[in-house]
């Protein structure tokens, strides 16, 4: 190579180095960035569930004993249609408005059971105990049990299920 | 004949040199606590082999995961043995790795020039715990389902980005088929590949730097 073609800015070696690393980084980014999106995209979007669910006739629920009502909803996760089961506790008390609790423990989302001897909701995962009105009696939960917004329509009890 | 084949290969591959460097290297006078690294390596290899064997029958979908494992346990001859080794081997590996770390810690073997060996060891402990966490979901029974619910909820308690982590781990808001297949992918490809590379680095440094003495009264 004759001297007059030599660049004043860089020699051939540094030029090749820079071009190689620039092309390499570009190729890595072209593959790498979509891969991040590929991994996390199922986590977002869709299903802002907003529904009123009927729990049947209010009169059918006994007074003073929390009563479990189970229902399932069809959900789509990825390619799979599956039925997601829900449990709610209906508490009716004389002269008070009916209260409906979610059976999902506020600690780490296990399901609580009504324990008549302890007069409370018990979570089998980490031994949390809530009283009849959902307040924490003992164990790790950070807040009382979650309640649903309710409405009555022609003697039927409805809860407002919102997700997403 | 065998001798001839060996010399022919040795001349080309340098087998004797590899043997001398890897297995015949000089070590200080040590005790039985120094065997736990090799024990962990052996158990890790055993997990790899039994894991590959389990993948012959296991299917990572909600419809078939549990049934395919029931089939391994009751239908396939010696399926119980392969799965049993994988199941108990995982707990034992955590145990040997942890005691191995205690030995390194109490003998001060993590000090200069072996700090990076220690760091790769910590990465391996985390990999092993990650393998345990992802593997626990795969049977898709009640225990798996609720343990993963709780485990991912714990990740969700991180301030600020907790919900993001939870959703990325689960592949959505719920534990679902998406969660099972991504845990499977992590369990059989992503974490093992990272762990294998880390094991090789760890071993390379053990061989390069040698192992340290048991500290005496002066040190």
Interface residues (C-beta under 8 A of the other chain):
Chain A: X39 X40 X42 X43 X44 X47 X75 X77 X78 X79 X80 X82 X84 X108 X109 X110 X125 X163 X164
Chain B: X62 X146 X149 X150 X153 X154 X164 X167 X168 X170 X171 X172 X173 X174 X176 X177 X178 X181 X182
